[in-house]
Amino acid sequence: MFTVEPSIVSYRKATTIIDKSYDPDNDPLDTYQWSVVKDGWQTVWSYTGGASTPPNIASYGVGSYVLTLKVRDNRGLWSGAYSQTVKVMNHPPVANFIMPAEIYRDDAVAIENLTPNPDEDGDNVMFTWNAKYRGANYFVGNSSSQKLTVQNLINLYGFTPKQVVDNLWELHLTATDGSLSSTAARSFRVLNHAPAAAIQGPDTANQFDTIQYFSADLDADTADQGTLRYFWQVTDSSGQIKSYTTPNITMIFSETGTYRLEHWAIDQIGIKSNIASLDINVFPNLAPTMILNRPAGTVANPTILDAELQGDPLIEWTYSDPENDAQEKYRLEFFTKDSILAKSVENSDLTGWVRQYQVPNLTFERFEYFTVYGRAYSKLSWSEPSNEKTFIIDNPPQPGFTLMTDTGRNAAVVPIYRTDKLTIQGTASDPDIPSGDSISYSYYLKPFGGSEGLAGSQSTFTKQFSTNGTFILRQVVTDSLGLSRELMQTITVANRIPVANITYPASSSQTVPTVTNTLTPVIKWGYQDEDGDEQQRYKVRVINLTTGAVTAQSGEQASSVQEWKVPAAVLTENQKYAVEVEVYDGFSWSGISPRKYFMVNLLTVQGGVRHTAEWNTNRQTYNMKKSGTAESPRGYSVFWAGESFVLRADTTGMPDSVEVSMTGGYHILLTPSDSSRTVWNGELYNSSFERLPDGPVTFTFTAKNAFSTKMDTVTVTIQGNWQDYFQSHRIK
């Protein structure tokens, strides 16, 4: 025998089988024989062997099971069969929920699902919700936390809003574990909200006001809000009634008194709202006010308008109305000084915001008084005349002047000089002068980088400048009403630069420079300045023409002296040089002077007249006989007629030639002894020399090169004839 717990069990749970078999003789039991049969025909488990129990019966699935056991003792005796029945079940879910008994179309009803999930067997439960109306089912959803909105059913299944408002609705919930299911149902009623009518708009107004009144109706059924039908009934102050079927109405209060508005709405179900009412008190309309602001002038102090910059006036005003009614029209009237209407303007204002009017240019005469008044119009009422404003339109003066010097220079076009006398002549004009206007002048002068100062207040005046530079002359002309114009002109007072011309060296030719015989020549120049300025400074440069380099320069010297000595040890003999000079007059440096050219050439010649060796011996022999001394009575410079003259020249400066001329027209070119050309030699003889008379004979030595000529003279004495002696001597 055995026990089974529980005998009825879920297919997801387990059974417990306990063996209770025994032997009355206490013999051991050695064989167990089990069988488990499902639903009366299917053996799902059998066993023969030692002590054992069947497995979990629920594991074989849903069904009715018969468990049978037989046992045998060790003596071979079998017991009778013992059986018990076990039922394995799948429990169906238990569907259950609660919901409101009354709902509205737009309500999103949260349904409280009370179905156990998972179910008794531990199975997950699936849900299906259906709305049932007049025998037909309409799917709602599958959520475990389902919401129900009737408007969704209308949208999905084509119900009319009016049709669903009924008490014949049911909601069904089917819960299933996939095999078994159950259903729960609840009845509910669909209701409709009645619309709530309201009027939005003021309860007071002024006569002629136009005011819009709005329906402020609400319907808790949002689907009905856009389909409401509107109804209005208006009773005016005289008792006349008018009806309207628009959402809003516009009221024009043409009369004073009390107006009554009544309003209601009907939704698409046909339900009528409450009747909203509003009593409106309409008061008489008050006239607007206009205040002129511009021009700002008064009769005593009129506004002066610049005819060029402003032209005819811009009229501006402030508008106000006690009921805040918009401006509809405005009127402006312009009067002369004699109160004669000169112009009237009346314009509509479609926007209600016009607050200015520009008088077309050239409407009014210039240099005349005019006074303007204004009025504004709104709701059939003109304002009282505004305050008055007075103005004068003035033509401004036109500036002008000429700038001419006593030398005929136009300072507006070309520079002038400090020696010039400048006449500033005003040429300003004003179109209003024939009407009694007048103009005054002021001139201001401002040097570059300096401060402006008053230069004159007459139409025309004369000025002479004492300094150079750039000046701005500003003319201001003002008419009798205070309008002014100005004109500026730049005046340049130029400095006429000085001029330097080199006077020494004098040569303007590089090929034929001035030759100086000193290495420290003095450079001289002439100075001229048209402004009469004295020389303040100078600069001298000596330039080597071969190299182009500056050989000597004075630097900038503050002096009025017009010469400069070249320092020693800077010049080279026989080198050509150019000289440039610049001078400064206290304002400007001159241009570089035209170049002058020089060269240092120390050309010298020293002549000598000598005897031939034989004649000198004869002279000395003669003297010895006469005086016992070699040099007396005939000195070395005493010659006999017929002698040859031995000539010698000692030179510097490398002459190209040395020529000797002798009294009587005799000439000879000497020959240099070597390339240094410092010693030149020659001998002069002519047979006619034998007839030279006693007395002095002069020899002129002339040395020349390309740059200079130098001369030297030597005088000797002829005394006696060579034929007095027994021999004559001549060097061939």
Secondary structure, 3 states (H helix, E strand, C coil): CEEEECCEEECCCCCEEEECCCCCCCCCEEEEEEEEEECCCEEEEEEEECCCCCCCHHHHCCEEEEEEEEEEECCCCECCCEEEEEEEECCCCCCCEECCCEEECCCCEECEECCCCCCCCCCCCEEEEEEEECCEEEEEECCCCCEECHHHHHHHHCCCHHHHCCCCEEEEEEEECCCCEEEEEEEEEEECCCCECCEECCCEEECCCEEEEEECCECCCHHHHCCCEEEEEEECCCCCEEEECCCEEEEECCCCEEEEEEEEEECCCCCECCCEEEEEEEECCCCCEEEEEECCCCCCCCEEEECCCCCCCEEEEEEECCCCCCCCEEEEEEEECCCCEEEEEEEECCCCCCCEEECCCCCCCCCCEEEEEEEEEECCEECCCCCCEEEEEECCCECCEEEEECCCCECCCCCECCCCCEEEEECCECCCHHHCCCEEEEEEEEECCCCCEEEECCCEEEECCCCCEEEEEEEEEEECCCCEEEEEEEEEECCCCCEEEEEECCECCCCCCEEECCCCCEEEEEEECCCCCCCCEEEEEEEECCCCCEEEECCCEECCCCEEECCCCCCCECCEEEEEEEEECCCCECCCCCCEEEEECCCEEEEEEECCHHHHHHHHHHHHHHHCECCECCCCCEEEECCCEEEEEEEECCCCEEEEEECCCEEEECEECCCCCCEEEEEECCHHHHHCCCEEEEEEEEEECCCCEEEEEEEEEEEEEHHHCCCCCCCC
